[in-house]
Amino acid sequence: MSKDIRIKKGLDLKLKGEAANKIAETTRSKVYAVKPSDFHGVTPKMVVKEGDNVKAGEVIFYSKADEKVKFVAPVSGTIQEIKRGEKRVILEILIAADSQDVFVEHSKKNPNDLSTEEVKAHLLASGCWPFITQRPYDVIANSADSPKSIFVSGINSAPLEADLEITLSGKKDFLKAGFEVLAKLTSGKVHVTAKKNAAYLPDSNSFVFHKGSGLHPVGLVSTQIAKIDPINKGEKVWVVQMEDVAIIGELFLTGKFNPTRILALAGTGFQDPSYVKAIIGAQVADVVAGNLKEGNYRIINGDVLTGEQKTRNGFLGFYHNMFTAIPEGDDYDFFGWNIPRPNKFSVYRANMFSFLTPNKKYDLNTNTNGEHRAFVLTGDYEKVFPLDIYPIQLLKSILVKDIDQMEALGIYEVAPEDFALTEYICVSKQDHQRIVRHGLDVMIKEVG
């Protein structure tokens, strides 16, 4: 049964620099990278070595914990370097790309004609399985499990996020096939939450549609799971991003693993905020070439709340669909805490006037406007946190590694991204997302 979701506890952070409705051309990168760190908890076992030639979609490593889960090259070319860090930990696999991709050819398949095991086998062999993550723990799904349901968010509610009507334009057939694939993986339902008039969604009986509206984090899957089909201890729910559903569908319809995304370039650090087409693992310098303003700007792969800081020499992450560029916060206001600042945004009313202009857009920088200190119990976290969880109590239970308390307070229901807003408004400047990630890792180790 369809459920409508409206979120009132949250925060829409309105920033300048929204991407315009146009797709610009980018230069094909000479080097692409696959980073094991994009896949939390995965220890890679290499299949290739430096100097090997690979095709796009060819396996380059697999997971030590689950050898069925394979990770493939996004482009064809030569393995240029396998970068290692301390204790020989693999940091990056660099691929010198060919001028034109040569793909591994998989057979075309109709998911409706396949069993669940056949669908799983095809996803695992092709390298599409890492697109499927699980709750609890926010890690790649175990291929041996069967989830009680699968969730796909069709709302990008974070600041300056990509518009799915643009990034998924012309991909209805791929999406339809992708949803048919997901429906084969669960005995439960595939839940899709999107805005009322989501034109990019296909007509399909493979999923249940839910209308979502309201403040961020309405677009986060944890919020949708909590409202539609909450997780209980011992249960598993799988999660797939909407753009990745299209990549899965394209695999079944064409027989090719094609990890090409349409990315949003947003933020005041870009001369012309717009969209570009790029392949996963592309070099940042090529994706933002000719568009980044001169000056000291931070490049973020993802949105400003949950994204990862990158340099021009970095690479597009496996799960990200945007780059954000905002001013680096390396300047400070004299007595800034005690002087009225009408051009600054804050959820607090002390010396701020942003509450008088709720629709105003701001050009904010990375300055945290304060230093790290002990937790202060203000009661404000709950105003931007729609889950039925006590956020500060959960964070404190993680810090002291109280497993029973973590379970009782809802650790199985959350992912680090769910605490991005509480981190943003935190007067103590605590790193909530890092704390939650640590808590989830403790639970994996102690509970499994």
C-alpha positions as CSV (number, residue, x, y, z in Angstrom):
1,M,0.0,0.0,0.0
2,S,1.3,3.4,-0.9
3,K,2.2,5.8,1.8
4,D,2.7,9.5,1.4
5,I,5.7,11.0,3.3
6,R,5.8,14.7,4.4
7,I,8.8,15.8,6.5
8,K,8.5,18.8,8.8
9,K,11.5,18.1,11.0
10,G,14.5,19.0,8.9
11,L,16.3,21.9,7.2
12,D,16.6,23.1,3.6
13,L,19.9,24.8,3.3
14,K,19.4,27.3,0.4
15,L,22.7,28.0,-1.4
16,K,23.6,30.0,-4.5
17,G,25.0,28.2,-7.5
18,E,22.3,25.8,-8.6
19,A,23.2,23.9,-11.8
20,A,21.4,25.2,-14.9
21,N,19.4,22.9,-17.1
22,K,22.0,22.2,-19.7
23,I,24.6,19.5,-20.3
24,A,28.1,20.5,-21.2
25,E,30.8,18.4,-22.9
26,T,33.8,17.3,-21.0
27,T,37.2,15.9,-22.1
28,R,37.7,12.2,-21.7
29,S,40.2,11.6,-18.9
30,K,43.5,10.0,-19.8
31,V,43.6,8.2,-16.4
32,Y,40.7,6.7,-14.4
33,A,40.8,5.3,-10.9
34,V,39.0,2.7,-8.9
35,K,39.3,3.4,-5.1
36,P,38.6,0.5,-2.7
37,S,37.9,3.2,0.0
38,D,34.7,4.0,-1.9
39,F,33.4,0.6,-0.7
40,H,33.5,0.7,3.1
41,G,34.7,-2.4,4.7
42,V,35.9,-4.1,1.5
43,T,39.4,-5.6,1.5
44,P,40.4,-6.0,-2.1
45,K,42.1,-9.1,-3.6
46,M,43.7,-8.1,-6.9
47,V,43.0,-10.1,-10.1
48,V,45.2,-7.9,-12.4
49,K,48.7,-6.5,-12.1
50,E,50.4,-3.4,-13.4
51,G,50.8,-3.5,-17.2
52,D,47.8,-5.7,-17.8
53,N,45.3,-4.7,-20.5
54,V,41.6,-4.6,-19.4
55,K,38.3,-4.1,-21.0
56,A,35.5,-1.9,-19.7
57,G,33.6,-4.1,-17.3
58,E,36.5,-6.5,-16.7
59,V,37.1,-7.7,-13.1
60,I,40.1,-6.1,-11.5
61,F,39.6,-7.2,-7.9
62,Y,37.1,-8.9,-5.6
63,S,36.1,-8.7,-2.0
64,K,38.1,-10.8,0.4
65,A,35.1,-11.3,2.6
66,D,32.8,-12.3,-0.2
67,E,34.6,-13.5,-3.3
68,K,31.4,-13.4,-5.4
69,V,31.4,-9.6,-5.2
70,K,33.5,-8.3,-8.0
71,F,34.7,-4.8,-8.9
72,V,35.4,-4.0,-12.5
73,A,37.2,-1.4,-14.7
74,P,35.0,1.6,-15.7
75,V,37.0,2.0,-19.0
76,S,39.2,-0.1,-21.2
77,G,42.9,0.5,-21.1
78,T,46.1,-0.5,-19.3
79,I,46.6,-0.9,-15.5
80,Q,49.1,2.0,-15.1
81,E,49.7,1.8,-11.3
82,I,48.4,0.1,-8.2
83,K,49.0,2.7,-5.5
84,R,49.5,1.4,-2.0
85,G,49.7,3.1,1.4
86,E,50.8,2.0,4.9
87,K,50.9,-1.8,5.4
88,R,50.5,-2.2,1.6
89,V,46.9,-1.1,1.8
90,I,45.6,-0.6,-1.8
91,L,44.6,3.1,-2.2
92,E,43.9,3.4,-6.0
93,I,44.0,1.3,-9.1
94,L,44.9,3.7,-12.0
95,I,43.9,2.8,-15.5
96,A,45.5,4.6,-18.5
97,A,42.3,4.8,-20.7
98,D,42.0,3.9,-24.4
99,S,40.7,6.6,-26.7
100,Q,37.5,4.5,-27.1
101,D,36.2,1.9,-24.8
102,V,36.1,-1.8,-25.6
103,F,33.5,-3.5,-23.4
104,V,33.2,-7.0,-21.9
105,E,30.1,-8.4,-23.7
106,H,27.5,-9.9,-21.4
107,S,24.5,-11.7,-22.7
108,K,21.3,-9.7,-22.9
109,K,18.7,-11.0,-20.4
110,N,15.1,-10.4,-19.6
111,P,14.9,-10.3,-15.8
112,N,11.3,-11.6,-15.9
113,D,12.5,-14.9,-17.4
114,L,15.2,-15.4,-14.8
115,S,15.2,-16.9,-11.3
116,T,16.5,-14.9,-8.3
117,E,19.7,-16.8,-8.3
118,E,20.3,-16.2,-12.0
119,V,19.7,-12.5,-11.5
120,K,22.1,-12.4,-8.6
121,A,24.7,-14.3,-10.6
122,H,24.5,-11.8,-13.5
123,L,24.8,-8.8,-11.2
124,L,27.8,-10.3,-9.4
125,A,29.6,-11.3,-12.6
126,S,29.1,-7.9,-14.3
127,G,30.3,-5.7,-11.4
128,C,26.9,-4.2,-10.7
129,W,26.5,-5.8,-7.3
130,P,28.4,-3.0,-5.5
131,F,25.5,-0.6,-6.4
132,I,23.4,-2.5,-3.9
133,T,24.0,-1.5,-0.2
134,Q,22.2,-2.7,2.9
135,R,20.8,-1.4,6.1
136,P,21.8,-2.0,8.8
137,Y,25.5,-0.9,8.6
138,D,25.4,1.0,5.2
139,V,27.8,-1.4,3.5
140,I,27.6,-3.5,0.3
141,A,24.8,-6.1,0.5
142,N,25.8,-9.7,1.3
143,S,25.0,-11.7,-1.8
144,A,23.8,-14.7,0.3
145,D,21.1,-12.6,2.0
146,S,17.5,-12.0,1.0
147,P,16.1,-8.6,2.1
148,K,12.7,-8.0,3.4
149,S,12.3,-5.0,1.0
150,I,14.4,-2.8,-1.3
151,F,14.3,1.0,-1.2
152,V,15.1,3.5,-4.0
153,S,15.0,7.2,-3.3
154,G,13.7,9.4,-6.2
155,I,14.2,12.7,-4.3
156,N,17.5,14.6,-4.1
157,S,16.7,16.9,-1.3
158,A,20.3,17.9,-0.2
159,P,21.6,21.4,-1.0
160,L,22.2,22.0,-4.7
161,E,21.6,18.3,-5.5
162,A,21.3,17.1,-9.1
163,D,17.8,17.2,-10.7
164,L,16.8,13.6,-11.5
165,E,14.7,14.8,-14.3
166,I,17.9,15.9,-16.0
167,T,20.3,13.1,-14.9
168,L,17.7,10.4,-15.9
169,S,16.3,12.0,-19.1
170,G,15.7,9.3,-21.7
171,K,16.4,6.4,-19.4
172,K,12.8,5.1,-18.8
173,D,13.5,1.8,-20.5
174,F,16.6,1.2,-18.5
175,L,14.8,2.2,-15.2
176,K,11.9,-0.2,-16.0
177,A,14.3,-3.1,-16.6
178,G,16.3,-2.1,-13.5
179,F,13.2,-2.2,-11.3
180,E,12.2,-5.6,-12.7
181,V,15.7,-6.8,-11.7
182,L,15.3,-5.5,-8.1
183,A,11.8,-7.1,-7.8
184,K,13.5,-10.4,-8.4
185,L,15.9,-10.0,-5.4
186,T,13.3,-9.7,-2.7
187,S,10.2,-11.6,-1.6
188,G,8.9,-8.2,-0.3
189,K,8.4,-5.0,-2.2
190,V,10.5,-2.5,-4.0
191,H,9.6,1.0,-2.6
192,V,10.2,4.1,-4.6
193,T,9.7,7.5,-3.0
194,A,9.6,10.5,-5.4
195,K,7.9,13.8,-5.9
196,K,4.3,13.9,-7.1
197,N,5.0,14.5,-10.8
198,A,8.3,12.6,-11.4
199,A,8.3,12.4,-15.2
200,Y,11.4,10.2,-15.4
201,L,9.7,7.3,-13.6
202,P,8.4,4.5,-15.9
203,D,5.0,2.9,-15.7
204,S,5.7,-0.4,-13.9
205,N,4.2,-2.9,-11.6
206,S,7.6,-3.8,-10.2
207,F,7.6,-1.1,-7.5
208,V,5.3,0.7,-5.1
209,F,5.3,4.4,-5.5
210,H,5.2,6.8,-2.5
211,K,4.9,10.5,-2.8
212,G,7.5,12.4,-0.7
213,S,7.5,16.1,0.2
214,G,8.9,18.5,2.8
215,L,12.3,19.4,4.2
216,H,15.6,17.6,3.8
217,P,16.2,14.8,4.7
218,V,13.0,13.6,2.9
219,G,15.3,12.3,0.2
220,L,17.4,10.1,2.5
221,V,16.6,6.5,2.4
222,S,16.7,6.1,6.2
223,T,13.9,8.6,6.5
224,Q,11.8,6.7,3.9
225,I,12.4,3.3,5.5
226,A,11.4,4.6,8.9
227,K,8.1,5.9,7.5
228,I,7.3,3.0,5.3
229,D,8.9,-0.3,6.5
230,P,11.0,0.2,9.6
231,I,14.0,-2.1,10.3
232,N,13.8,-4.4,13.3
233,K,16.8,-6.3,14.8
234,G,17.8,-9.2,12.5
235,E,16.1,-7.8,9.4
236,K,17.9,-6.4,6.3
237,V,16.8,-3.8,3.8
238,W,18.7,-3.2,0.6
239,V,19.2,0.3,-0.9
240,V,20.0,1.3,-4.5
241,Q,20.4,4.9,-5.9
242,M,18.0,5.8,-8.7
243,E,20.8,6.5,-11.2
244,D,22.3,3.1,-10.4
245,V,19.0,1.4,-11.1
246,A,19.3,2.7,-14.7
247,I,22.9,1.3,-15.0
248,I,21.6,-2.1,-13.8
249,G,18.8,-2.0,-16.3
250,E,21.1,-1.0,-19.1
251,L,23.3,-4.1,-18.3
252,F,20.3,-6.4,-18.8
253,L,19.0,-4.7,-22.0
254,T,22.3,-4.2,-23.8
255,G,24.8,-6.6,-22.2
256,K,27.2,-3.8,-21.2
257,F,28.3,-2.4,-17.9
258,N,28.2,1.3,-18.7
259,P,29.0,3.4,-15.6
260,T,28.4,6.8,-17.2
261,R,26.7,9.5,-15.2
262,I,25.3,12.9,-15.8
263,L,26.8,15.0,-13.0
264,A,25.8,18.3,-11.5
265,L,28.5,21.0,-11.1
266,A,27.0,23.3,-8.5
267,G,28.1,26.0,-6.2
268,T,29.4,29.6,-6.5
269,G,32.9,28.2,-7.2
270,F,31.9,27.3,-10.8
271,Q,31.7,30.0,-13.5
272,D,28.8,28.2,-15.2
273,P,27.0,25.8,-12.9
274,S,25.6,23.1,-15.2
275,Y,25.6,19.4,-15.9
276,V,28.3,17.3,-17.5
277,K,28.6,13.7,-18.6
278,A,31.4,11.6,-17.1
279,I,32.4,8.0,-16.4
280,I,32.8,6.8,-12.8
281,G,36.5,7.2,-11.8
282,A,37.2,10.2,-14.1
283,Q,39.8,12.7,-13.0
284,V,38.4,15.8,-11.3
285,A,40.5,18.2,-13.4
286,D,38.8,16.9,-16.6
287,V,35.3,17.0,-15.2
288,V,35.6,20.6,-14.0
289,A,38.0,21.8,-16.7
290,G,37.4,25.5,-17.7
291,N,34.6,25.9,-15.3
292,L,36.2,26.4,-11.9
293,K,36.7,30.0,-10.9
294,E,40.1,31.4,-9.9
295,G,40.6,31.6,-6.2
296,N,40.5,29.5,-3.1
297,Y,37.5,27.1,-3.5
298,R,36.9,23.7,-2.0
299,I,35.9,21.0,-4.5
300,I,33.5,18.5,-2.9
301,N,32.5,15.2,-4.6
302,G,28.9,15.1,-3.4
303,D,26.8,17.6,-1.6
304,V,28.1,20.1,1.0
305,L,26.7,18.1,3.9
306,T,28.0,14.6,3.1
307,G,30.5,14.9,0.3
308,E,34.2,14.2,0.2
309,Q,36.8,16.9,-0.3
310,K,38.8,16.4,-3.6
311,T,41.7,18.1,-5.3
312,R,42.0,18.5,-9.1
313,N,44.2,15.4,-9.1
314,G,41.4,13.3,-7.4
315,F,38.8,11.1,-9.0
316,L,35.0,10.9,-9.3
317,G,33.7,8.5,-6.6
318,F,31.7,5.4,-7.3
319,Y,28.4,6.6,-5.7
320,H,28.5,10.3,-6.3
321,N,26.4,12.3,-8.9
322,M,27.7,15.8,-8.4
323,F,30.6,18.1,-7.6
324,T,30.1,21.2,-5.4
325,A,32.6,24.1,-5.3
326,I,32.3,26.7,-2.5
327,P,34.7,29.2,-1.0
328,E,37.2,27.9,1.4
329,G,36.6,29.3,4.9
330,D,40.1,30.5,5.7
331,D,39.1,34.0,6.7
332,Y,37.6,35.1,10.1
333,D,35.5,38.0,11.2
334,F,36.8,40.2,14.0
335,F,34.3,39.7,16.9
336,G,32.2,37.8,14.4
337,W,30.3,36.0,17.2
338,N,29.2,39.4,18.6
339,I,28.3,41.4,15.5
340,P,25.0,41.2,13.5
341,R,25.7,39.4,10.2
342,P,22.7,39.7,7.8
343,N,24.5,37.8,5.0
344,K,25.1,34.7,7.1
345,F,22.8,31.8,7.6
346,S,22.0,30.2,10.9
347,V,19.3,28.1,12.5
348,Y,19.9,30.1,15.7
349,R,18.6,33.7,16.0
350,A,21.5,35.2,18.0
351,N,23.0,38.0,15.9
352,M,21.5,36.5,12.8
353,F,18.6,37.6,10.7
354,S,18.2,34.7,8.3
355,F,15.0,33.6,9.9
356,L,13.4,36.8,8.6
357,T,14.1,35.8,5.0
358,P,13.4,32.1,4.7
359,N,13.7,32.0,0.9
360,K,17.0,33.9,0.6
361,K,19.9,32.0,-0.9
362,Y,23.4,32.3,0.6
363,D,27.0,32.0,-0.6
364,L,28.4,30.1,2.4
365,N,32.0,29.0,2.9
366,T,33.5,26.0,4.7
367,N,34.2,27.9,8.0
368,T,32.8,26.1,11.0
369,N,32.5,29.3,13.0
370,G,33.7,27.7,16.2
371,E,35.9,25.1,17.7
372,H,35.5,21.5,18.8
373,R,34.2,21.2,22.4
374,A,32.2,18.8,24.6
375,F,28.6,18.0,23.7
376,V,26.1,20.6,24.8
377,L,22.5,19.4,25.3
378,T,20.4,22.0,23.5
379,G,17.4,20.0,22.2
380,D,18.0,21.4,18.7
381,Y,19.2,18.2,17.1
382,E,15.6,16.8,17.2
383,K,14.3,19.8,15.2
384,V,16.2,18.7,12.1
385,F,16.1,14.9,12.8
386,P,12.8,13.3,11.7
387,L,13.7,9.7,12.8
388,D,12.1,8.4,16.1
389,I,15.6,8.3,17.7
390,Y,17.3,10.4,20.3
391,P,20.3,11.6,18.3
392,I,22.6,12.9,21.1
393,Q,22.0,9.9,23.3
394,L,22.9,7.6,20.4
395,L,26.1,9.5,19.6
396,K,27.2,9.4,23.3
397,S,26.5,5.6,23.5
398,I,28.7,5.2,20.4
399,L,31.5,7.2,22.0
400,V,31.5,4.9,25.1
401,K,31.0,1.8,22.9
402,D,27.9,0.7,24.9
403,I,26.6,-1.9,22.4
404,D,23.3,-2.6,24.4
405,Q,22.5,1.1,24.4
406,M,23.4,1.5,20.8
407,E,21.0,-1.3,19.9
408,A,18.3,0.2,22.1
409,L,18.7,3.7,20.6
410,G,18.4,2.6,17.0
411,I,21.9,2.1,15.5
412,Y,20.5,-0.4,13.0
413,E,18.3,2.2,11.5
414,V,20.8,4.9,10.6
415,A,23.7,5.7,8.3
416,P,26.3,8.5,8.7
417,E,24.4,10.7,6.2
418,D,21.4,10.8,8.5
419,F,23.5,12.9,11.0
420,A,24.7,15.5,8.5
421,L,22.1,18.1,9.6
422,T,22.7,17.5,13.3
423,E,26.4,17.9,12.6
424,Y,25.8,21.1,10.6
425,I,23.8,22.8,13.5
426,C,26.0,21.4,16.3
427,V,27.3,24.2,18.5
428,S,29.9,21.8,19.8
429,K,31.4,21.2,16.3
430,Q,31.4,17.4,16.8
431,D,31.9,15.2,13.8
432,H,28.6,13.3,14.0
433,Q,29.0,11.4,10.7
434,R,32.4,10.0,11.7
435,I,31.1,9.0,15.1
436,V,28.2,7.1,13.5
437,R,30.4,5.4,11.0
438,H,32.6,4.2,13.9
439,G,29.6,3.0,15.8
440,L,28.4,0.9,12.8
441,D,31.9,-0.6,12.4
442,V,31.8,-1.6,16.1
443,M,28.5,-3.3,15.6
444,I,29.7,-5.2,12.5
445,K,32.7,-6.4,14.5
446,E,30.9,-7.3,17.7
447,V,27.5,-8.4,16.5
448,G,28.0,-9.2,12.8
